[in-house]
Structures are given as C-alpha cells and as structure tokens.
Amino acid sequence: MEEPRPRVPRAVLVLAVLYVVLAAAIGLWPRHVDSGLGVEAWPLTTTIADVLSVPASRVVDGAEVLANTLFFVPVGAVVAVALPRASVLLAVAAGLAIAVVIELVQGLGPLDRTASLLDVVADVAGAVLGFGAVRAASSGSPAARAAVAMLAAVVLVVLGVLLAGLVIPGD
C-alpha cells in the first residue's frame, strides 16, 4: 500500500503565491527597483566603499548580487517544505526557470531593465541556499534553526528594501 503524500501546509501555499506576485512585481517592474532609493549615498554604502577603497557604485553592484541571491531563498525553501522528498536539483530547476523568465522579459521587453547572466547564477544560488537551510533546520539542531531564523530575517529586510523601491519614485 502506498504511503499518502504529506499535505502542503496552507500557510506555505499562501506564502508561495504571495512570493510569486512579489517576484513578478519586482522582476518585471519597468525601472530598476533601487533607482529611487539613493543607495549609493547611504552611510553604510559609503562606509563600505571607503573601507574597501572602491567607488560606492561597486558596493551597490555587489549588494545587488547579494539581494538577488537572498531574494531567491524562498524559492528553494518552498520546494523543500512543499516536497520533502525532493532533491536539491528541483530547487535548482525552479530557481533557474523563474530567473530565466524574469531575465528574458527584462532583456527583451519594453522595460528599463538590464538582463544579466550573473543575476541568474545568483538567483539559482539563492534557491539552493533556501533549500539547504530548510533541510538543515529540519535536522532539529538548535544551531541550524537559529541560522535559518537569521537568514529569514535578512531575507525579510531585503524584501522590505525591494518593496520600498517599488513605491519610492525613481530617477
């Protein structure tokens, strides 16, 4: 007799749908999401630039790659929670599919956006990180759970900044 498939918690489904809407809004927004935020002039940005002896624009470029990575953590997390028997390859495939669609629309569509292979790589890395974080947390280790909680907090901050970029007028 076949073992019944575990049901996906309703909260996971709701969060997945909200994430898809958010990903579409951020990924397909007609301008760069951070264009109205003045990130290059933020004290944190200028401090990091000064410490590294690089222009603030380079710090922003690096932060954008990191933001892309963190933005895709939920993709892998949803795969791991919704499909407990899934391989990390499914998280890779999901992250890759979503990233490629977004980058194709950004590159070919009438948006003031830039398609980037680096974004795709960062997105897939985020999906793998999310998948691995959920699997590590499910091991029951208090340290793993704490690390996942910190990762979730950072992801929420990044999502907050990206959402702010949607509502603050751009250049």
Rosetta blueprint (number, residue, H / E / L):
1 M L
2 E L
3 E L
4 P L
5 R L
6 P L
7 R L
8 V L
9 P L
10 R H
11 A H
12 V H
13 L H
14 V H
15 L H
16 A H
17 V H
18 L H
19 Y H
20 V H
21 V H
22 L H
23 A H
24 A H
25 A H
26 I H
27 G H
28 L L
29 W L
30 P L
31 R L
32 H L
33 V L
34 D L
35 S L
36 G L
37 L L
38 G L
39 V H
40 E H
41 A H
42 W L
43 P H
44 L H
45 T H
46 T H
47 T H
48 I H
49 A H
50 D H
51 V H
52 L H
53 S L
54 V L
55 P L
56 A H
57 S H
58 R H
59 V H
60 V H
61 D H
62 G H
63 A H
64 E H
65 V H
66 L H
67 A H
68 N H
69 T H
70 L H
71 F H
72 F L
73 V H
74 P H
75 V H
76 G H
77 A H
78 V H
79 V H
80 A H
81 V H
82 A H
83 L L
84 P L
85 R L
86 A L
87 S L
88 V H
89 L H
90 L H
91 A H
92 V H
93 A H
94 A H
95 G H
96 L H
97 A H
98 I H
99 A H
100 V H
101 V H
102 I H
103 E H
104 L H
105 V H
106 Q H
107 G H
108 L H
109 G L
110 P L
111 L L
112 D L
113 R L
114 T L
115 A L
116 S L
117 L H
118 L H
119 D H
120 V H
121 V H
122 A H
123 D H
124 V H
125 A H
126 G H
127 A H
128 V H
129 L H
130 G H
131 F H
132 G H
133 A H
134 V H
135 R H
136 A H
137 A H
138 S L
139 S L
140 G L
141 S L
142 P H
143 A H
144 A H
145 R H
146 A H
147 A H
148 V H
149 A H
150 M H
151 L H
152 A H
153 A H
154 V H
155 V H
156 L H
157 V H
158 V H
159 L H
160 G H
161 V H
162 L H
163 L H
164 A H
165 G H
166 L H
167 V H
168 I L
169 P L
170 G L
171 D L
